[in-house]
Amino acid sequence: MPARLTPDELRRYSRHILLPELGMQGQQRLKESSVLLIGAGGLGSPLALYLAAAGVGRIAVVDSDVVDESNLQRQVLHGTPDVGRKKVESARERMLEINPHIEVAVHDEPFTSANAMRIATGHNAIVDGTDNFPTRYLSNDVAVLLGIPNIYGSIFRFEGQVSTFWSRHGPCYRCLYPEPPPPGSVPSCAEGGVLGILPGVVGTLQATETIKTLTGIGQPLIGRLLLYDALAMQFRELRFARDPDCPICGQHPTITALIDYQEFCGLPAQSHTFHETVHEQSQQPTTTMALPEITVEQLAELRSSGTPHTLIDVREPHEYDLCNLGGILIPLGQIPTRYSEVPREGRVVVHCRSGARSGKAVEYLQSLGYTNLENLAGGILAWSDRVDPSVPKY
């Protein structure tokens, strides 16, 4: 028997019920539905707000991150008083303020191969609000194995993507992206930046797809990838088909259980899988070899003692203009063509914002025979925290 709407709910959802395509039956389906939202950050914010407001009966949010001040430019689910709080707690509080008629379950833990099936089982859809490739492949595979839709979205700088992957009706994420990009080839939001409004647009499109999928109305983005360019204010659509050789949804699947997605994406094992704050504050270089490092305190001693050394900054020019420690600016992408500017003798310290990009630079230069390099652990963020607070953090 369909879920009955209370008089309060009838008033709350009256504008939905007036839509002939949705109506009473569609609103009842929303009330009966259960959705798993992975991530309570940039994309998760509009998703959580609008799915709660729409009356999705049960929403489970999984995230083990805390609210950071740098999140507030785009993660509108959280406010300034929430800085330092667990994102799932801030999210649940705000969602229930919007709609006390729904149930909000929270999972204060990373979404991993070890717990994904436990967390996702029993839901009608997965909504992917993550920001990295291992978790995207993980959420896709969980959805395929459970036979439920996976509402996908991604953002970078001024561009976004949205699609609905549902292996029972069309292609999955692996059909579109069979292989992950090489580690480090796609900068994180912390490295490349992101327009604060962008996740609002993309996340709202994901919420729309979720409501359509749960209620069975309209034409979901199955087999279609919607591309959004905020600078040009353009939408484009790419069509793609199921890959018959897809390892999980193809004719002869070879993936029948969850795998190690960090290893699949060529990344070292780590406990956190989808948190922007991890990227922004403690991201470590993705490398398979030990890199020589220097702490910010040791660099400060070098500078104060006048010990000869060369400082190489591998950030972008606009970051250098925002704050810098001096030295030679060679953006990471220019290292292959400008490496000759890096001395092969004497002490050379390479740094960036957090130590991630500089680690990649050191690794590359080592492959060219450099033996005199040190990566500044923690980058400018650590310098600001532990040496000179007057250096702005961004």
N, C-alpha and C positions, 0 to 999 in steps of 0.2 A: 504493500500500500504506500503511495507517495507520502513523503513527509508533509505534515500539515503546517501551514504558516499561522503563527499567532496573530491576533489583531495588531500588535505592535509591529510585527514583521510586515504585515500587509501594508501598513502606512509607510514604513521605511522603504520598501521596495516597490512602491506604487508606480514609479516611473519606468521600472523594468516591466512590470506586469502589463502596463499599457502598450508595450511593444508587441505587435501580433507575432513577430518571429520568436519572441522569448516567452512572454505571457506567464501565466500561473505555473504551467508545467515546467517551463525552463527555470523559473525561480525555485521550484521544488527540487529540481535536479541539482541546482547549485547547493541547496541546503543539505542534500544527501551526499554531496561529494567530499572527498578528502584529497588534499593536494600536499605534496612534499615540495617545499621551497628550499633549495640549496643555496645558502648565502643570504646574509642580511646587510649587504653593502650597497654599492651603487645601483645595480639592477634590482637587487632584492628590495630596495626601499619602495619604489613605485609598485612593484609586484605585491608586496605585503599590504600596502595601503589600499590598493584598488581591489585586490581579491577579498580582503576583509570587508571593505565597503560594499562589495557586490553580493556578499552573503554566502560565500563558500563555507560550508558548514564546519569543516575541520581543516586547519592549516597547520602543518608541522614545519618548523623552521630549524634548520641545522646550521650551526656556525659556532666556532669556539673562540672567535676573536673578541677584542674589546674595542670600544669606540675611541678613536683617536681624533685629535683636533683637525688633522688634515683630511679626515673623512667628511667633515661637515659641509664642504664645498659642493658635494653632490649626493651624499647619503642622507636624504631629507627625512628618513624614518627616525633619525636621531637628532637630538638638540645639544646645545652647549652644556646643559647640566648633566648630560649622559656621558660626557668624556670620562673614560676610565671604567665605565660599566660594561658588563657583558652585553654584546649586541643582541643576543637572543632575549635577554630580559628587557632591554629597552624596546625591542621590537614587539614583544608580547604585550607590554604595557600600552604602547601606542595603538596597536591593532585592536585591543579590547576597548580602548577609549573610543575608537571609531565605531566599533560594532560589538556590543556586549552579548549579542545573540549567537556568536560563533565560538568555537573552541580553538584555542591556540596551544599546540604542544611544542615544546622546545627540546632540542638536542644540543647541549653545550659540549660538543666534541667534533673533531675533524671528521669529514665524510671520507671513508677509506674503504678499501676492498674488504677489510675485516668486519666492518659494521654496516656496510651499505645495504645489503639485502634485508637485514633486520630492521633498519630504519625505514626503508622504502616499501616493504611489503604491507599491503592493505590500503595503499593509496590509489586513487584513480588516475593520477598524472604526476609527473615530475616536472618542476619548473627550474631551469638551470640559470641561476644567478651568479655563477662562478666567474673567475678571472684567470684561469690557467688551463692548460691542455690536459694534464693528467685527470683532473676532475671532470672535464667535459667528456673524455672517453669513458670514464667510469660511469657517469650518469647516463650516458647513452647505452652502455652495455647492460646496466641494471634495468633500464626501461625496456630494452629488447627482451631480456630474459623474463621479465614480468609481464610482457605483452601490453604495456601501457604507453601513452604518448609522452614524449620528452619535448618540452617547449624551450627552445634554444634562443639565446641572445648573446651577443658579444659586442664590446665597444673598444675603440682605440682612437685617441685624440679627438677627431671630429667625425668619425665614421662608425657605423654600427651595422650589425647583421641580425636578422630574425628568421627563424624557420620552425616548423613543427615536424619532428621526427617520430614516426609511428610505424613500426615495422609490419604491423598487421595490415596497413593500408598503403605503404609506400616505403621510400628509402629511409635509412638511418644516417646518423652523423658520420659513421665510417664510410658509407657510400659516397658521401661528399668529400670527406677528408680521410682517405685511406691511411695516410701516414702523418704523424705530427711534424711540425717544422723542426729544423735543427735547434738544439738548446741554445738560448740566447739570441736567436735571430729575430724574435718578436719582443720588443721591449715591453715591460710592464707599464701600468699607468704611472707608477712612481718614476720610471725612467723617461717615458715618452709624454706624459701628461695626458689629461683628458678634459674636455669641455664639461663643466659641471652639469649642464642641462642635458647632455647626450644620454646618460643612463636613464633620465626621466622619460625621454622619447622612446628609447628602445624597450625599457622595462614596461612602459604602458602598452606598447605593441604586443609584448609577450603576454601581458595580462588579458588583452583582447583575445589573443589566440587561445589562451587557457579557458576563458569563458565560453568561447565558441566550441571548443573541443568537448568540454564537460556537458554542454547543453545540446550539442548536435546541430547547431545552426550555422549558416553561412558556409564558406569554403575555406577551410584551414590552409595554412601554408605547407601542405604536404607535397613534397617534390618541388618546392619553390623556395628560393633563398631571396629574401627581401634585403636590399642594400640601401643604406641611408647615408647621405653625405650632407652634414649640417652646413658646411661652408657654402656649397652650391645650392642647398635646400632642394635636393633631388632624391627621388626614390627610383631605384631600378630593381628589376626582378630577373633572376637567373633560374632556369628550370633544370632539374637534374633527375635522373632515374635511379631505381634500385640497381645496385651492382650485383649481378648473379654470382660473382666470386667473392662477395663481401664475407669476411671471416666470421661474422656473427649473425647476419640476417640473410645471407645468400643461400644458394641451393644446397651447398655442402658445408655448413658452418664448422669451423675448427675451434671457435671460442664457445665453450659451453658452460664456463664458470668464470668468475672474475679473476683478473690477472694482476700483476704488479704494474700499475700504471705509471709510477715514477720511472721504473726501468724501461717500460715501453716508450716513454717520451725522452729517454736518454738522460734522466735527471737522477741525482743521488737521492737516496731515501731520506725523507724528512717527515716530521710529525704533523706539520701543518700543510694543507693542500690548497686552500683557496682564499687566503686572507690578504687583503690589500695591505694591512698594517705590517704583516710579516715582510712583504715586498718592500715597504717604504722604510722600515726601521731596522731590519736585521737581515736583509737578503744577503746571502753569501754567494760567492762566485760558483757557477756550475762548471766543475772541472773534475777530471779523473786523476789528477796528480796534485801532490802537496805543493802549495805555493809559498814562497818566502814572504813573511809578513812583518810589518812594523806597526807598533801601536801609535796612537796619536800622542801619547806621553813621550815616547821615544823620538818621534818626529819633532816635537816641541823642544826637546833637549838638543837635537841636532841643530835646529835653527838658532837657539839661544847661544850655543857654544861656538857657532860659526863653522862647524864641521862641513867640509865641502860635500855637496850633494846636488842632484838635479831633481826637480819636482815636475812631473808630467800630469796634467789634468785631462782626463778623457771624457769629460762631460760635453754638453752642447754649448755653443756660444751664449745663448740666452741664459743658461744656468751660470756660466762664468760671470756674466754681467750682474747677476743677482747677488752672488757672493763668491769669493775665491780666496785661495791661499797664495796666490801668485803662481809662478812657474810657467811652463810651456803648455799652451792649450792645443791638444790634438784630439778631436772627438773620436770616439771609439771606431766609428765607421770609416774614418780616414787613416787609421793606423796602418792598413795594408799598403797604402800609397805614400805615407809620410814616415814610415818607421826609421828611415835614415836620419831623422832629426833626433832620435833617441840615442844618447851616447852609449857606446858599448863598453866603456871603461868608466870607473868611478861609481859612486853609489847613486842609484836612480830609484826614486820613490814614485809610484804610480797611484793616482787616487781618483775617486769620483764622488758621488753623493753618499753611497752606502757601502762601497767596497765590492759591489757585484760587477759592474762594468770594468773597473780597473783590474779585477781578477781575470776577466776574459782577455783583457789587453796583455797582461803579464803572461798568461798561458800562450797566447799567440806569439808574442815576442820570444818566449822561450823556445818555441818550435823553430824560430829562425836562428837560434844559437845564442841568444842573450843569456848571460849568467849573472848579471849585476843588478837585477831588479828586485824590488820589494813592493808588495801591495799594502796600501794603507788600510788596515782593518777598521771597518766601520765608516770610513770616508769622512766627509764634511759633517755628517750628522754626529759622529762620535767626537770630532773636533769641537763642535759647538757644545756638546754635552759635558765634555771632560777637560777641555783646555780653554776655549774662548767663547763664552756664552753670547758675546756681541755678534758673532757670525750667525746670520739668519739661518734658520732651518726651514726647509720647504718640502 
